[in-house]
Amino acid sequence: MTLSKFLSVFCLAFSCACLSFTGDNNQTITIESDSAERNEKTGHTQYSGNVVIHQGSLIIDANSVNVYYEDNEVTLILCNGNPASYQQESVAGSLILARAGTIEYLPKEKIINLKSDASLSTNGTLIKGERINYDIISETWRAKGGNQSDQKRIQLVIPPPKTDDANQSNPTMNEASNSR
């Protein structure tokens, strides 16, 4: 395959993945809660009591949610819970699962900030820490433990590869020595 064909296929695949993810942004946002209060002047809406937000593959579940608007566009969704949870299909098609005491979702920037006993699961990897920042588009994260007095550190759990072919093609040390 020539380089130009390879690049064409790569660009097409990447653009399809991005379109499927950004398709969530073009979906209607549905918010359900026990109560809500809105200030039209400031563009701020506060939802309380068993708040559930849906937008395409995005689902947010929290005790309370504050939604901030600028020029009729959502700029920040601030969620609090015990814990609050977030899930959405990633650009690559895997499921992003996040939980924390506080979740800040910046839809324009495609960034999730998790604070207070945070966890993030994506592509089979689990990250835990006091704070986790995740860039949805670049699929990069940064985690921090608690302050020094808490003695909390981050934890990263990486699952083993799922392929069975690797075990068959790589004999154990005993099998290799017996075949000689």
TIKOLMI-561295 format. One line per 2 residues: number of its first residue (from 1); their letters; for each residue x, y, z of N, C-alpha, C, O. Coordinates in pm, whole numbers. Layout:
// TIKOLMI-561295
NUM> A> X Y Z X Y Z X Y Z X Y Z; ...
This chain:
// TIKOLMI-561295
1> MT> 85 -117 0 0 0 0 90 124 0 185 132 78; 60 217 -85 142 337 -92 110 427 28 7 412 93
3> LS> 201 519 54 184 610 167 57 693 152 -15 714 250; 29 740 32 -90 823 12 -218 744 37 -314 798 92
5> KF> -221 616 -4 -340 534 22 -354 510 172 -465 516 226; -242 481 239 -245 459 383 -299 582 455 -385 571 542
7> LS> -247 699 418 -292 823 482 -439 849 454 -512 897 542; -484 818 334 -625 837 300 -714 749 387 -815 795 440
9> VF> -676 622 401 -754 529 484 -752 574 630 -855 573 696; -634 615 680 -622 661 818 -711 784 842 -784 789 941
11> CL> -704 881 753 -783 1004 770 -932 974 766 -1009 1031 843; -973 884 677 -1114 847 668 -1159 780 797 -1265 813 850
13> AF> -1080 686 847 -1116 615 970 -1122 712 1088 -1215 706 1169; -1022 802 1100 -1019 897 1210 -1136 994 1202 -1198 1025 1304
15> SC> -1168 1042 1082 -1278 1137 1069 -1411 1071 1101 -1499 1135 1158; -1429 943 1064 -1552 872 1098 -1565 858 1250 -1674 877 1305
17> AC> -1455 826 1316 -1458 812 1462 -1492 946 1526 -1572 951 1620; -1431 1053 1478 -1459 1186 1534 -1603 1227 1509 -1667 1286 1597
19> LS> -1655 1196 1391 -1792 1231 1360 -1889 1158 1451 -1989 1216 1495; -1862 1030 1480 -1953 957 1567 -1950 1016 1708 -2055 1022 1773
21> FT> -1833 1059 1756 -1826 1118 1888 -1889 1256 1889 -1970 1288 1976; -1851 1339 1791 -1906 1474 1790 -2054 1473 1758 -2122 1573 1778
23> GD> -2106 1361 1710 -2249 1348 1689 -2326 1368 1818 -2440 1414 1815; -2264 1334 1933 -2329 1357 2062 -2357 1506 2081 -2461 1543 2134
25> NN> -2265 1592 2037 -2283 1737 2052 -2402 1787 1972 -2462 1889 2007; -2438 1717 1866 -2551 1759 1783 -2683 1702 1833 -2788 1732 1776
27> QT> -2678 1621 1938 -2799 1562 1994 -2860 1657 2097 -2792 1743 2153; -2988 1640 2120 -3059 1716 2221 -3012 1673 2360 -2993 1555 2386
29> IT> -2994 1770 2449 -2961 1741 2589 -3093 1727 2665 -3177 1817 2662; -3110 1614 2733 -3227 1591 2816 -3182 1582 2961 -3094 1503 2995
31> IE> -3244 1665 3048 -3207 1667 3189 -3332 1637 3271 -3436 1700 3253; -3320 1540 3362 -3428 1507 3454 -3378 1527 3596 -3265 1489 3628
33> SD> -3461 1587 3681 -3424 1606 3822 -3549 1626 3905 -3659 1640 3851; -3531 1628 4037 -3644 1652 4126 -3685 1798 4125 -3803 1830 4142
35> SA> -3587 1889 4105 -3618 2033 4098 -3512 2105 4017 -3402 2054 3996; -3547 2226 3971 -3453 2307 3892 -3481 2454 3916 -3594 2494 3945
37> ER> -3375 2535 3902 -3387 2680 3916 -3296 2744 3812 -3180 2706 3799; -3349 2843 3737 -3272 2904 3628 -3267 3055 3644 -3366 3118 3682
39> NE> -3150 3114 3616 -3133 3258 3610 -3103 3294 3465 -2993 3268 3416; -3199 3352 3397 -3184 3385 3255 -3076 3491 3231 -3011 3491 3127
41> KT> -3055 3581 3328 -2955 3686 3311 -2813 3631 3312 -2729 3672 3232; -2786 3537 3402 -2650 3483 3413 -2628 3359 3327 -2513 3319 3306
43> GH> -2735 3299 3277 -2720 3177 3199 -2681 3058 3283 -2605 2972 3239; -2733 3052 3406 -2698 2946 3500 -2826 2872 3540 -2925 2933 3577
45> TQ> -2821 2738 3533 -2933 2656 3578 -2881 2557 3680 -2778 2493 3660; -2954 2544 3792 -2917 2452 3898 -3024 2344 3908 -3143 2374 3922
47> YS> -2981 2217 3900 -3071 2102 3911 -3037 2029 4040 -2920 2013 4075; -3141 1984 4112 -3118 1916 4239 -3201 1789 4247 -3312 1781 4194
49> GN> -3144 1689 4314 -3217 1566 4341 -3219 1468 4226 -3293 1486 4129; -3139 1363 4235 -3139 1254 4138 -3135 1305 3994 -3226 1278 3915
51> VV> -3031 1378 3961 -3018 1441 3828 -2960 1340 3729 -2858 1277 3756; -3026 1327 3614 -2978 1241 3507 -2977 1322 3378 -3077 1382 3341
53> IH> -2861 1324 3311 -2844 1398 3186 -2813 1299 3075 -2729 1211 3092; -2882 1313 2961 -2857 1231 2842 -2828 1322 2724 -2897 1423 2704
55> QG> -2728 1287 2646 -2702 1353 2518 -2627 1252 2430 -2506 1233 2447; -2697 1189 2338 -2635 1085 2258 -2588 972 2347 -2668 916 2423
57> SL> -2458 937 2340 -2404 829 2425 -2366 879 2564 -2329 799 2650; -2374 1010 2588 -2338 1069 2717 -2449 1048 2820 -2566 1075 2793
59> II> -2410 999 2938 -2502 986 3051 -2429 1037 3176 -2321 988 3209; -2489 1134 3244 -2435 1186 3370 -2540 1164 3477 -2658 1191 3456
61> DA> -2497 1114 3591 -2584 1085 3705 -2525 1155 3827 -2409 1130 3860; -2602 1241 3896 -2547 1316 4009 -2658 1357 4105 -2777 1350 4072
63> NS> -2618 1400 4225 -2714 1454 4322 -2756 1595 4283 -2873 1631 4294; -2659 1675 4237 -2689 1812 4193 -2601 1846 4074 -2487 1799 4063
65> VN> -2654 1928 3985 -2582 1968 3864 -2606 2117 3841 -2718 2166 3851; -2497 2188 3809 -2506 2327 3767 -2463 2334 3621 -2355 2285 3586
67> VY> -2547 2393 3537 -2516 2406 3395 -2498 2554 3365 -2584 2636 3394; -2383 2587 3305 -2350 2725 3272 -2352 2742 3120 -2298 2660 3046
69> YE> -2417 2850 3076 -2432 2878 2934 -2362 3008 2900 -2350 3098 2983; -2315 3017 2777 -2261 3140 2722 -2307 3147 2577 -2281 3055 2499
71> DN> -2376 3253 2540 -2431 3269 2405 -2515 3148 2366 -2501 3094 2256; -2604 3106 2456 -2694 2992 2435 -2623 2860 2409 -2682 2769 2349
73> EV> -2499 2847 2453 -2424 2724 2437 -2372 2680 2574 -2323 2762 2652; -2383 2551 2604 -2337 2498 2732 -2184 2505 2735 -2117 2452 2647
75> TL> -2130 2572 2838 -1985 2584 2852 -1929 2497 2965 -1814 2455 2959; -2010 2470 3067 -1965 2391 3181 -2083 2319 3242 -2190 2377 3265
77> IL> -2063 2190 3270 -2159 2112 3347 -2084 2067 3472 -1989 1988 3464; -2126 2117 3588 -2061 2090 3716 -2151 1996 3797 -2263 2034 3834
79> CN> -2103 1875 3824 -2184 1771 3889 -2127 1737 4025 -2006 1725 4042; -2215 1720 4123 -2175 1677 4257 -2258 1556 4296 -2377 1548 4266
81> GN> -2194 1460 4362 -2264 1340 4403 -2183 1259 4501 -2074 1299 4542; -2237 1145 4537 -2170 1055 4631 -2158 915 4574 -2217 825 4632
83> PA> -2090 890 4469 -2025 986 4378 -2116 1022 4261 -2222 961 4241; -2074 1121 4184 -2138 1151 4056 -2074 1059 3953 -1959 1018 3969
85> SY> -2147 1025 3847 -2090 937 3745 -2112 995 3606 -2205 1071 3581; -2021 957 3516 -2020 1005 3378 -1987 886 3290 -1896 808 3322
87> QQ> -2058 870 3181 -2019 769 3082 -2048 822 2943 -2145 893 2920; -1959 785 2849 -1975 828 2711 -1887 740 2623 -1782 691 2667
89> ES> -1930 720 2500 -1849 646 2405 -1736 736 2357 -1759 852 2322; -1613 683 2356 -1496 762 2316 -1486 771 2165 -1563 708 2092
91> VA> -1390 850 2119 -1361 865 1977 -1332 728 1915 -1374 700 1803; -1259 644 1989 -1220 512 1939 -1333 410 1950 -1320 298 1901
93> GS> -1442 448 2013 -1555 357 2025 -1561 281 2157 -1656 206 2179; -1462 299 2245 -1467 234 2376 -1547 321 2472 -1572 438 2446
95> LI> -1587 262 2583 -1668 333 2680 -1580 402 2783 -1490 340 2840; -1605 530 2807 -1538 607 2911 -1631 606 3032 -1746 648 3022
97> LA> -1582 559 3146 -1659 559 3270 -1582 639 3373 -1463 615 3395; -1648 735 3437 -1582 819 3537 -1673 834 3658 -1796 839 3646
99> RA> -1609 841 3777 -1681 863 3902 -1597 953 3990 -1474 941 3994; -1663 1044 4061 -1594 1134 4153 -1697 1209 4236 -1815 1212 4202
101> GT> -1650 1269 4344 -1737 1356 4424 -1783 1475 4342 -1897 1518 4354; -1692 1529 4259 -1723 1641 4170 -1671 1610 4030 -1557 1568 4013
103> IE> -1757 1630 3931 -1719 1613 3791 -1745 1744 3719 -1856 1796 3720; -1640 1798 3656 -1654 1916 3570 -1643 1867 3426 -1541 1810 3387
105> YL> -1747 1891 3347 -1745 1852 3207 -1748 1980 3124 -1841 2060 3135; -1645 1998 3042 -1635 2114 2953 -1663 2065 2811 -1571 2020 2743
107> PK> -1789 2073 2765 -1825 2012 2637 -1756 2073 2515 -1726 2001 2420; -1730 2203 2516 -1663 2265 2401 -1519 2218 2389 -1470 2194 2278
109> EK> -1450 2204 2501 -1310 2162 2503 -1295 2011 2505 -1185 1959 2484; -1403 1939 2530 -1403 1792 2542 -1308 1747 2653 -1224 1660 2634
111> II> -1324 1809 2769 -1239 1779 2885 -1328 1743 3004 -1433 1802 3026; -1283 1642 3080 -1349 1603 3204 -1248 1622 3317 -1137 1570 3310
113> NL> -1287 1695 3421 -1205 1711 3541 -1277 1640 3655 -1391 1674 3687; -1210 1543 3717 -1267 1466 3826 -1196 1505 3955 -1073 1510 3960
115> KS> -1273 1532 4061 -1215 1574 4188 -1280 1497 4302 -1400 1470 4300; -1199 1461 4401 -1246 1396 4523 -1279 1249 4499 -1388 1215 4453
117> DA> -1183 1163 4532 -1197 1018 4518 -1238 980 4376 -1342 917 4355; -1156 1020 4281 -1187 1006 4138 -1142 873 4082 -1042 816 4126
119> SL> -1217 823 3984 -1175 705 3909 -1217 723 3764 -1321 782 3734; -1134 670 3674 -1159 679 3530 -1124 545 3469 -1015 492 3492
121> ST> -1215 490 3391 -1191 364 3323 -1210 388 3173 -1316 433 3129; -1106 358 3096 -1114 372 2952 -1018 274 2886 -907 253 2935
123> NG> -1060 216 2778 -978 118 2705 -926 7 2795 -815 -43 2773; -1003 -33 2895 -963 -142 2984 -872 -101 3097 -840 -183 3183
125> TL> -828 24 3100 -737 73 3204 -818 149 3309 -907 226 3275; -786 127 3436 -852 196 3546 -751 285 3616 -644 239 3656
127> IK> -786 413 3632 -701 510 3700 -779 560 3821 -897 595 3809; -714 564 3938 -777 618 4059 -685 723 4118 -562 707 4116
129> GE> -743 829 4171 -665 934 4234 -758 1037 4296 -880 1027 4285; -699 1136 4360 -780 1243 4418 -832 1336 4309 -942 1389 4319
131> RI> -751 1355 4203 -789 1440 4089 -744 1373 3960 -632 1323 3951; -831 1372 3861 -797 1320 3729 -851 1417 3625 -967 1457 3631
133> NY> -766 1455 3531 -808 1538 3418 -798 1450 3294 -696 1386 3271; -905 1448 3212 -908 1362 3094 -948 1443 2972 -1051 1510 2972
135> DI> -865 1436 2867 -895 1498 2739 -958 1391 2651 -890 1296 2612; -1085 1407 2620 -1160 1304 2548 -1108 1285 2406 -1098 1171 2360
137> IS> -1075 1392 2336 -1032 1382 2197 -894 1317 2186 -877 1224 2107; -797 1365 2262 -662 1309 2252 -646 1181 2335 -544 1114 2328
139> ET> -750 1148 2416 -748 1030 2503 -625 1028 2592 -557 926 2605; -597 1143 2655 -486 1154 2748 -540 1194 2885 -642 1263 2895
141> WR> -472 1150 2990 -515 1183 3125 -396 1221 3212 -282 1188 3182; -428 1292 3319 -328 1330 3420 -395 1309 3556 -505 1359 3580
143> AK> -328 1235 3644 -385 1204 3776 -294 1256 3886 -172 1261 3871; -356 1296 3999 -282 1341 4117 -340 1272 4239 -461 1250 4249
145> GG> -251 1238 4331 -294 1183 4459 -338 1297 4550 -341 1413 4508; -372 1264 4674 -412 1365 4770 -293 1445 4818 -180 1420 4775
147> NQ> -318 1542 4907 -206 1620 4959 -120 1531 5048 -160 1419 5083; -4 1579 5085 93 1496 5156 42 1443 5289 80 1334 5331
149> SD> -44 1518 5356 -93 1470 5486 -188 1351 5469 -202 1270 5560; -253 1341 5354 -342 1228 5328 -267 1100 5293 -321 991 5307
151> QK> -142 1114 5245 -62 1000 5201 -132 919 5093 -110 799 5081; -217 984 5013 -285 914 4904 -200 924 4778 -142 1028 4749
153> RI> -195 816 4706 -123 811 4580 -221 769 4472 -330 719 4502; -183 788 4348 -268 741 4239 -249 591 4225 -149 534 4268
155> QL> -347 527 4163 -339 384 4135 -378 364 3989 -477 419 3943; -299 285 3917 -324 254 3777 -331 103 3763 -239 32 3803
157> VI> -440 54 3705 -458 -89 3682 -466 -112 3532 -558 -63 3466; -368 -186 3478 -363 -215 3335 -389 -364 3318 -315 -446 3371
159> PP> -494 -400 3244 -524 -542 3227 -425 -609 3133 -362 -542 3051; -411 -742 3144 -322 -812 3051 -383 -813 2911 -503 -790 2896
161> PK> -301 -838 2811 -354 -846 2674 -457 -958 2664 -449 -1058 2736; -553 -942 2573 -661 -1039 2559 -632 -1151 2459 -713 -1242 2445
163> TD> -519 -1146 2391 -493 -1243 2284 -450 -1378 2340 -363 -1384 2427; -510 -1485 2290 -470 -1621 2324 -359 -1670 2232 -286 -1762 2267
165> DA> -347 -1608 2114 -245 -1647 2017 -105 -1627 2073 -14 -1703 2040; -86 -1526 2157 46 -1498 2212 94 -1613 2299 212 -1646 2299
167> NQ> 2 -1676 2374 40 -1788 2460 79 -1910 2378 169 -1985 2418; 13 -1933 2264 42 -2049 2182 173 -2033 2105 245 -2131 2086
169> SN> 203 -1912 2061 323 -1892 1980 449 -1872 2065 560 -1883 2013; 434 -1844 2193 547 -1826 2283 547 -1937 2388 480 -1923 2490
171> PT> 619 -2045 2364 618 -2156 2461 683 -2114 2592 765 -2023 2596; 645 -2183 2699 706 -2156 2829 849 -2207 2828 890 -2279 2737
173> MN> 926 -2169 2930 1066 -2212 2940 1076 -2364 2943 1165 -2421 2880; 985 -2433 3015 989 -2579 3023 961 -2643 2888 1029 -2739 2850
175> EA> 861 -2591 2814 828 -2647 2683 945 -2629 2587 974 -2718 2508; 1010 -2514 2592 1122 -2486 2502 1239 -2580 2530 1305 -2627 2437
177> SN> 1267 -2607 2659 1381 -2694 2692 1350 -2840 2663 1441 -2917 2633; 1222 -2882 2672 1184 -3021 2643 1191 -3053 2494 1211 -3168 2457
179> SR> 1175 -2952 2409 1176 -2977 2265 1316 -2991 2209 1331 -3023 2091; 1418 -2968 2288 1557 -2977 2239 1608 -3116 2239 1723 -3139 2201
